[in-house]
Amino acid sequence: MKIAISGKGGVGKTTIMALLARHFSELGREVLVIDADSSPHMAQSLGVREVEKIIPISEMKEMLKERSGRVEGSPFYNINPKVDDLPTRFIVEAPGGIKLMVLGAIQNAEGGCACAESTVLKRLLTRLLLDPAQVVLLDMEAGVEHLGRGTIVGVDRLLIVVIPSQSGIRTALKIRQLAEECRIKNISYVGNLVQDSEDRQFLREGLREEPIAFFPDSRAIRRAERSGAAVVEEGAAVATTTAELAEKLLQVAQAP
């Protein structure tokens, strides 16, 4: 099962993905989390120690250049770079046996990453998504730009996290539009920071469909985020919602 998550910045997508990772791990599933955000925070959310020592692969410019085969001043590079050894070298283990790969954002040339190096990152992402035995959770950068580059076409489902606000709904609808243009078939909304039935109804009406889950606004999780603690340690506050969302995702994945 391969699940990607996106949404407007600050809506809590990383938190929800971390909670899902911990839950699937507790169910005995092998879990790989790929942090492909331009500002990666998944390691902290999962409780990895010494997160400051983790360097996103997208920032390893010399290694990416070497793998791409690009020579300075030349427009040519290897479109099929070797990446099979990179997961073993750079995957770290989070508490609970969760595997984490901090990939960083896959950008285009205008965004600061040359096409050759970007090709290495895209091939690595494809390689990570191929293992059928794992639950793979892909935390994408905020906004909609990554969908324009078609980097998550291979996922089974895209979750779009949205909070009860007009700006949150506008971004969620835009993400869905681009996802459909990228031919992603299974797309679901997840409401977050929901306080009451009024918030639920606001999301239903604005999105014009029922979100697959509504995560309540949790002070415990908010305090953990602000203090730099592992949000998964405060997961009891939203345990029921996390379990219900995970069950729905498993049912969809197992459907014929």
CORSUL-V513010 format. One record per residue. N is the residue number from 1. RES is the residue in one small letter. SS is DSSP state (H for helix, E for strand, C for the rest). Layout:
{{N	RES	SS} {N	RES	SS}}
//
This chain:
{{1	m	C} {2	k	E} {3	i	E} {4	a	E} {5	i	E} {6	s	E} {7	g	E} {8	k	C} {9	g	C} {10	g	C} {11	v	C} {12	g	C} {13	k	H} {14	t	H} {15	t	H} {16	i	H} {17	m	H} {18	a	H} {19	l	H} {20	l	H} {21	a	H} {22	r	H} {23	h	H} {24	f	H} {25	s	H} {26	e	H} {27	l	C} {28	g	C} {29	r	C} {30	e	C} {31	v	E} {32	l	E} {33	v	E} {34	i	E} {35	d	E} {36	a	E} {37	d	C} {38	s	C} {39	s	C} {40	p	C} {41	h	C} {42	m	H} {43	a	H} {44	q	H} {45	s	H} {46	l	H} {47	g	C} {48	v	C} {49	r	C} {50	e	C} {51	v	H} {52	e	H} {53	k	H} {54	i	C} {55	i	C} {56	p	C} {57	i	H} {58	s	H} {59	e	H} {60	m	C} {61	k	H} {62	e	H} {63	m	H} {64	l	H} {65	k	H} {66	e	H} {67	r	H} {68	s	H} {69	g	C} {70	r	C} {71	v	C} {72	e	C} {73	g	C} {74	s	C} {75	p	C} {76	f	C} {77	y	C} {78	n	C} {79	i	C} {80	n	C} {81	p	C} {82	k	C} {83	v	C} {84	d	C} {85	d	C} {86	l	H} {87	p	H} {88	t	H} {89	r	H} {90	f	H} {91	i	C} {92	v	E} {93	e	E} {94	a	E} {95	p	C} {96	g	C} {97	g	C} {98	i	E} {99	k	E} {100	l	E} {101	m	E} {102	v	E} {103	l	C} {104	g	C} {105	a	C} {106	i	C} {107	q	C} {108	n	C} {109	a	H} {110	e	H} {111	g	H} {112	g	C} {113	c	C} {114	a	C} {115	c	H} {116	a	H} {117	e	H} {118	s	H} {119	t	H} {120	v	H} {121	l	H} {122	k	H} {123	r	H} {124	l	H} {125	l	H} {126	t	H} {127	r	H} {128	l	H} {129	l	C} {130	l	C} {131	d	C} {132	p	C} {133	a	C} {134	q	C} {135	v	E} {136	v	E} {137	l	E} {138	l	E} {139	d	E} {140	m	E} {141	e	C} {142	a	C} {143	g	C} {144	v	C} {145	e	H} {146	h	H} {147	l	H} {148	g	H} {149	r	C} {150	g	C} {151	t	C} {152	i	C} {153	v	C} {154	g	C} {155	v	C} {156	d	C} {157	r	E} {158	l	E} {159	l	E} {160	i	E} {161	v	E} {162	v	E} {163	i	E} {164	p	C} {165	s	C} {166	q	H} {167	s	H} {168	g	H} {169	i	H} {170	r	H} {171	t	H} {172	a	H} {173	l	H} {174	k	H} {175	i	H} {176	r	H} {177	q	H} {178	l	H} {179	a	H} {180	e	H} {181	e	H} {182	c	C} {183	r	C} {184	i	C} {185	k	C} {186	n	C} {187	i	E} {188	s	E} {189	y	E} {190	v	E} {191	g	E} {192	n	E} {193	l	E} {194	v	E} {195	q	C} {196	d	C} {197	s	H} {198	e	H} {199	d	H} {200	r	H} {201	q	H} {202	f	H} {203	l	H} {204	r	H} {205	e	H} {206	g	H} {207	l	H} {208	r	C} {209	e	C} {210	e	C} {211	p	C} {212	i	C} {213	a	E} {214	f	E} {215	f	E} {216	p	E} {217	d	C} {218	s	C} {219	r	H} {220	a	H} {221	i	H} {222	r	H} {223	r	H} {224	a	H} {225	e	H} {226	r	H} {227	s	H} {228	g	C} {229	a	C} {230	a	C} {231	v	H} {232	v	H} {233	e	H} {234	e	H} {235	g	H} {236	a	H} {237	a	H} {238	v	H} {239	a	H} {240	t	H} {241	t	H} {242	t	H} {243	a	H} {244	e	H} {245	l	H} {246	a	H} {247	e	H} {248	k	H} {249	l	H} {250	l	H} {251	q	H} {252	v	H} {253	a	H} {254	q	H} {255	a	C} {256	p	C}}
//
